[in-house]
Amino acid sequence: MARPYRSVLYIPAANARAMEKARGLAADAIIFDLEDAVAPDAKPAARAALAEALAQDYGPRARIVRINALTSAWGEDDARACADLPADAVLIPKVDGPADLDRVAALIPDTPLWAMMETPLGMLNAAAIAAHPRLQGMVMGTNDLAKELGSRTRPDRLPMMAALGLCLLAAKAHGIVIVDGVFNAFKDEDGLRAECEQGRDMGFDGKTLIHPAQLDIANAAFAPTEDEIALARRQIEAFEAAGAQGQGVAVVDGRIVENLHVDTARQTLDRARAIAELAQ
């Protein structure tokens, strides 16, 4: 049963209080950020504070550490430190191609890698990046990508669609996790809900978040609804009943149900069970 990644919350590794508070938040995963959220002169101290924080129990929440790029003054030290940390994954910023993953993989032998997808070159190399044997997840870095593209912010995210689609296709082709970019206006609940629903409709596994106030909306948007769960059960029951009568298809609510629909229905129920287990 796959671990849910409905809500993936960024926490600055320089903020000990925020890291402590995150232990009780309803986030499926936490990104402990050593990169953008930490000032240059605070990075060594943040690395040490992160080691202390990760010694604590974060329950079922996935622990992901975003390091600085290896081209920076702090990246190699971050990577070497992560080799000894109890993290579930290491997130690499500004991945342009598989070679960026190779360099980090050489410094961190065992921990799964995730890639920030936030550069035009990364978009063009998304399939090759997703195919890397150590990669288990992708995170859309839509703010950095918008800066690189010189695009405007629109509620429909039309300027982002090509990039979102390329990375989504690459992740799904290789069976890895992919989470959508952040929504910056954290007090705009309607805007966040709309963007979460758009991402869920596209096929993203969840959304990265910048504030705990965004958690409930993301968790609801990326979870199966009661109606979806009920429909999944009815589809499975109808298909199994049809099969017992020697038929290859069933009909539910006036729609044909075939093998592929039953596979989707079972995935829906598995996802609902995994989410329920997180809440226990």
PANUPA-408959 format. One record per residue (C-alpha): x, y, z; residue number from 1. Coordinates in steps of 0.25 Angstrom, whole numbers, plus 2048, in hexadecimal, padded with zeros to 3 digits. Example, Ala and Ser with C-alpha at 12.3 -4.5 7.8 and 13.67 -1.06 7.14 Angstrom:
+------+-------+-----+-----+
! east ! north !  up ! num !
+------+-------+-----+-----+
!  831 !   7EE ! 81F !   1 !
!  837 !   7FC ! 81D !   2 !
+------+-------+-----+-----+
// end
This chain:
+------+-------+-----+-----+
! east ! north !  up ! num !
+------+-------+-----+-----+
!  800 !   800 ! 800 !   1 !
!  806 !   80D ! 7FB !   2 !
!  809 !   818 ! 806 !   3 !
!  800 !   824 ! 803 !   4 !
!  807 !   832 ! 800 !   5 !
!  7FB !   83A ! 800 !   6 !
!  801 !   846 ! 808 !   7 !
!  810 !   848 ! 807 !   8 !
!  814 !   854 ! 811 !   9 !
!  820 !   85C ! 80F !  10 !
!  827 !   85F ! 81D !  11 !
!  834 !   867 ! 81E !  12 !
!  83F !   85F ! 825 !  13 !
!  843 !   86C ! 82C !  14 !
!  836 !   86D ! 834 !  15 !
!  837 !   863 ! 83F !  16 !
!  829 !   867 ! 844 !  17 !
!  823 !   864 ! 837 !  18 !
!  82A !   857 ! 836 !  19 !
!  824 !   853 ! 843 !  20 !
!  816 !   858 ! 840 !  21 !
!  817 !   84F ! 833 !  22 !
!  817 !   843 ! 83B !  23 !
!  808 !   845 ! 83F !  24 !
!  803 !   84A ! 831 !  25 !
!  7FA !   843 ! 828 !  26 !
!  804 !   843 ! 81D !  27 !
!  807 !   836 ! 815 !  28 !
!  815 !   83A ! 813 !  29 !
!  81F !   845 ! 817 !  30 !
!  82A !   84C ! 80F !  31 !
!  834 !   851 ! 818 !  32 !
!  83A !   85C ! 810 !  33 !
!  849 !   85F ! 811 !  34 !
!  849 !   867 ! 804 !  35 !
!  840 !   873 ! 801 !  36 !
!  83A !   874 ! 80F !  37 !
!  847 !   876 ! 815 !  38 !
!  850 !   882 ! 815 !  39 !
!  85F !   87F ! 810 !  40 !
!  865 !   882 ! 81E !  41 !
!  85B !   879 ! 825 !  42 !
!  85D !   86D ! 81C !  43 !
!  867 !   866 ! 825 !  44 !
!  85F !   868 ! 831 !  45 !
!  852 !   863 ! 82A !  46 !
!  859 !   856 ! 826 !  47 !
!  85D !   854 ! 835 !  48 !
!  84F !   857 ! 839 !  49 !
!  849 !   84E ! 82F !  50 !
!  851 !   842 ! 834 !  51 !
!  84B !   845 ! 842 !  52 !
!  83D !   846 ! 83D !  53 !
!  83E !   839 ! 835 !  54 !
!  842 !   832 ! 841 !  55 !
!  833 !   834 ! 846 !  56 !
!  827 !   82C ! 842 !  57 !
!  81F !   831 ! 836 !  58 !
!  815 !   826 ! 836 !  59 !
!  810 !   821 ! 829 !  60 !
!  815 !   82E ! 822 !  61 !
!  81F !   82D ! 817 !  62 !
!  82C !   835 ! 81A !  63 !
!  832 !   83B ! 80E !  64 !
!  83E !   844 ! 80E !  65 !
!  840 !   84E ! 803 !  66 !
!  84F !   851 ! 802 !  67 !
!  856 !   85C ! 7FB !  68 !
!  85B !   85A ! 7ED !  69 !
!  869 !   853 ! 7EC !  70 !
!  86E !   85F ! 7E4 !  71 !
!  86C !   868 ! 7F1 !  72 !
!  875 !   86A ! 7FD !  73 !
!  86C !   861 ! 805 !  74 !
!  867 !   856 ! 7FD !  75 !
!  872 !   84B ! 7FF !  76 !
!  872 !   84D ! 80E !  77 !
!  862 !   84C ! 80D !  78 !
!  863 !   83F ! 805 !  79 !
!  86E !   839 ! 80E !  80 !
!  866 !   83C ! 81B !  81 !
!  859 !   836 ! 814 !  82 !
!  861 !   829 ! 813 !  83 !
!  860 !   827 ! 822 !  84 !
!  852 !   82D ! 824 !  85 !
!  845 !   825 ! 826 !  86 !
!  83E !   82B ! 81A !  87 !
!  835 !   824 ! 811 !  88 !
!  83A !   82C ! 805 !  89 !
!  844 !   837 ! 801 !  90 !
!  83E !   842 ! 7F7 !  91 !
!  848 !   848 ! 7ED !  92 !
!  845 !   856 ! 7E8 !  93 !
!  845 !   85A ! 7DA !  94 !
!  848 !   84D ! 7D3 !  95 !
!  84B !   84F ! 7C5 !  96 !
!  84E !   840 ! 7C1 !  97 !
!  852 !   833 ! 7C6 !  98 !
!  860 !   837 ! 7C9 !  99 !
!  85C !   840 ! 7D4 ! 100 !
!  856 !   834 ! 7DB ! 101 !
!  862 !   82C ! 7D8 ! 102 !
!  86B !   836 ! 7E0 ! 103 !
!  862 !   835 ! 7EC ! 104 !
!  860 !   826 ! 7EC ! 105 !
!  86F !   825 ! 7ED ! 106 !
!  86F !   82C ! 7FA ! 107 !
!  862 !   826 ! 7FF ! 108 !
!  863 !   817 ! 7FD ! 109 !
!  856 !   812 ! 802 ! 110 !
!  84B !   81D ! 804 ! 111 !
!  841 !   81E ! 7F9 ! 112 !
!  842 !   82B ! 7F1 ! 113 !
!  837 !   835 ! 7EC ! 114 !
!  839 !   840 ! 7E2 ! 115 !
!  835 !   84E ! 7E2 ! 116 !
!  82F !   851 ! 7D4 ! 117 !
!  831 !   860 ! 7D2 ! 118 !
!  83A !   863 ! 7C6 ! 119 !
!  836 !   863 ! 7B7 ! 120 !
!  841 !   859 ! 7B5 ! 121 !
!  83C !   850 ! 7BF ! 122 !
!  82E !   850 ! 7B8 ! 123 !
!  835 !   84C ! 7AB ! 124 !
!  83C !   841 ! 7B2 ! 125 !
!  830 !   83C ! 7BB ! 126 !
!  82F !   82E ! 7B5 ! 127 !
!  83E !   82B ! 7B7 ! 128 !
!  83E !   831 ! 7C6 ! 129 !
!  832 !   829 ! 7C9 ! 130 !
!  839 !   81C ! 7C4 ! 131 !
!  845 !   81E ! 7CE ! 132 !
!  846 !   811 ! 7D6 ! 133 !
!  847 !   819 ! 7E3 ! 134 !
!  83C !   822 ! 7E1 ! 135 !
!  82F !   820 ! 7E8 ! 136 !
!  828 !   82E ! 7E7 ! 137 !
!  826 !   83B ! 7E0 ! 138 !
!  822 !   848 ! 7E6 ! 139 !
!  81E !   853 ! 7DC ! 140 !
!  825 !   860 ! 7DF ! 141 !
!  81B !   86A ! 7D9 ! 142 !
!  820 !   877 ! 7DF ! 143 !
!  82E !   875 ! 7D9 ! 144 !
!  829 !   870 ! 7CC ! 145 !
!  820 !   87C ! 7CA ! 146 !
!  82C !   885 ! 7CD ! 147 !
!  835 !   87D ! 7C3 ! 148 !
!  829 !   87E ! 7B8 ! 149 !
!  826 !   88C ! 7BB ! 150 !
!  817 !   888 ! 7BC ! 151 !
!  80B !   88F ! 7C2 ! 152 !
!  803 !   889 ! 7CE ! 153 !
!  7F5 !   885 ! 7C9 ! 154 !
!  7EA !   87E ! 7D1 ! 155 !
!  7EA !   873 ! 7C6 ! 156 !
!  7F9 !   871 ! 7C6 ! 157 !
!  7F9 !   871 ! 7B7 ! 158 !
!  808 !   874 ! 7B6 ! 159 !
!  80B !   868 ! 7BF ! 160 !
!  803 !   85E ! 7B8 ! 161 !
!  80E !   859 ! 7AE ! 162 !
!  818 !   857 ! 7BA ! 163 !
!  80E !   851 ! 7C3 ! 164 !
!  80A !   847 ! 7B8 ! 165 !
!  818 !   843 ! 7B4 ! 166 !
!  81C !   840 ! 7C3 ! 167 !
!  80F !   839 ! 7C6 ! 168 !
!  810 !   830 ! 7BA ! 169 !
!  81E !   82D ! 7BD ! 170 !
!  81B !   82A ! 7CC ! 171 !
!  80F !   821 ! 7C8 ! 172 !
!  817 !   81A ! 7BD ! 173 !
!  822 !   815 ! 7C8 ! 174 !
!  818 !   813 ! 7D4 ! 175 !
!  81E !   81E ! 7DD ! 176 !
!  817 !   828 ! 7E6 ! 177 !
!  814 !   836 ! 7E0 ! 178 !
!  80F !   842 ! 7E8 ! 179 !
!  80A !   84F ! 7E3 ! 180 !
!  811 !   85D ! 7E6 ! 181 !
!  80D !   867 ! 7F1 ! 182 !
!  801 !   870 ! 7F1 ! 183 !
!  807 !   87E ! 7F6 ! 184 !
!  7FB !   885 ! 7FB ! 185 !
!  7F9 !   87C ! 808 ! 186 !
!  7ED !   884 ! 80D ! 187 !
!  7E6 !   882 ! 800 ! 188 !
!  7DE !   875 ! 803 ! 189 !
!  7D6 !   875 ! 7F7 ! 190 !
!  7E2 !   877 ! 7EE ! 191 !
!  7E9 !   86C ! 7F5 ! 192 !
!  7DD !   863 ! 7F4 ! 193 !
!  7DC !   866 ! 7E5 ! 194 !
!  7EB !   863 ! 7E2 ! 195 !
!  7EB !   856 ! 7EB ! 196 !
!  7DE !   851 ! 7E3 ! 197 !
!  7E5 !   855 ! 7D6 ! 198 !
!  7F2 !   84D ! 7DA ! 199 !
!  7EA !   841 ! 7DF ! 200 !
!  7E2 !   841 ! 7D2 ! 201 !
!  7EF !   841 ! 7CA ! 202 !
!  7F4 !   835 ! 7D2 ! 203 !
!  7FE !   83B ! 7DC ! 204 !
!  7FF !   833 ! 7E9 ! 205 !
!  7FF !   83F ! 7F2 ! 206 !
!  803 !   84E ! 7F4 ! 207 !
!  80F !   855 ! 7FA ! 208 !
!  80B !   85F ! 804 ! 209 !
!  811 !   86B ! 80B ! 210 !
!  808 !   86D ! 817 ! 211 !
!  801 !   863 ! 821 ! 212 !
!  7F4 !   86A ! 81E ! 213 !
!  7F4 !   864 ! 810 ! 214 !
!  7F4 !   855 ! 815 ! 215 !
!  7E5 !   852 ! 817 ! 216 !
!  7E2 !   857 ! 809 ! 217 !
!  7ED !   84F ! 802 ! 218 !
!  7EA !   843 ! 80A ! 219 !
!  7DB !   843 ! 806 ! 220 !
!  7DE !   846 ! 7F8 ! 221 !
!  7E8 !   83B ! 7F5 ! 222 !
!  7E0 !   830 ! 7FD ! 223 !
!  7D5 !   828 ! 7F7 ! 224 !
!  7C7 !   82E ! 7FA ! 225 !
!  7BC !   825 ! 801 ! 226 !
!  7B5 !   825 ! 7F3 ! 227 !
!  7C2 !   820 ! 7EC ! 228 !
!  7C4 !   815 ! 7F7 ! 229 !
!  7B5 !   811 ! 7F6 ! 230 !
!  7B6 !   810 ! 7E6 ! 231 !
!  7C3 !   808 ! 7E7 ! 232 !
!  7BC !   7FE ! 7EF ! 233 !
!  7B0 !   7FD ! 7E6 ! 234 !
!  7B9 !   7FC ! 7DA ! 235 !
!  7C1 !   7F0 ! 7E0 ! 236 !
!  7B4 !   7E9 ! 7E5 ! 237 !
!  7AD !   7EB ! 7D8 ! 238 !
!  7B9 !   7E6 ! 7D0 ! 239 !
!  7BB !   7DA ! 7D8 ! 240 !
!  7AC !   7D6 ! 7D7 ! 241 !
!  7AD !   7D8 ! 7C8 ! 242 !
!  7B9 !   7CF ! 7C8 ! 243 !
!  7B2 !   7C4 ! 7D0 ! 244 !
!  7A8 !   7C4 ! 7C4 ! 245 !
!  7B3 !   7C3 ! 7BA ! 246 !
!  7B2 !   7D1 ! 7B5 ! 247 !
!  7BE !   7DA ! 7B3 ! 248 !
!  7B8 !   7E7 ! 7B6 ! 249 !
!  7AE !   7ED ! 7C0 ! 250 !
!  7A5 !   7FA ! 7C0 ! 251 !
!  7A5 !   803 ! 7CC ! 252 !
!  79D !   810 ! 7CC ! 253 !
!  79B !   80F ! 7BD ! 254 !
!  7AA !   80D ! 7BA ! 255 !
!  7B2 !   802 ! 7B5 ! 256 !
!  7BC !   7FC ! 7BF ! 257 !
!  7C8 !   7F4 ! 7BA ! 258 !
!  7D4 !   7EF ! 7C0 ! 259 !
!  7DB !   7FC ! 7BF ! 260 !
!  7D0 !   803 ! 7C7 ! 261 !
!  7D1 !   7F8 ! 7D2 ! 262 !
!  7E0 !   7FA ! 7D3 ! 263 !
!  7DD !   809 ! 7D5 ! 264 !
!  7D3 !   805 ! 7DF ! 265 !
!  7DC !   7FD ! 7E7 ! 266 !
!  7E7 !   807 ! 7E7 ! 267 !
!  7DC !   811 ! 7ED ! 268 !
!  7D9 !   808 ! 7F8 ! 269 !
!  7E8 !   805 ! 7FB ! 270 !
!  7EA !   814 ! 7FC ! 271 !
!  7DE !   816 ! 805 ! 272 !
!  7E4 !   80B ! 80E ! 273 !
!  7F2 !   811 ! 80E ! 274 !
!  7EC !   81E ! 812 ! 275 !
!  7E4 !   818 ! 81D ! 276 !
!  7F0 !   811 ! 823 ! 277 !
!  7F8 !   81F ! 824 ! 278 !
!  7ED !   824 ! 82C ! 279 !
!  7EE !   819 ! 837 ! 280 !
+------+-------+-----+-----+
// end
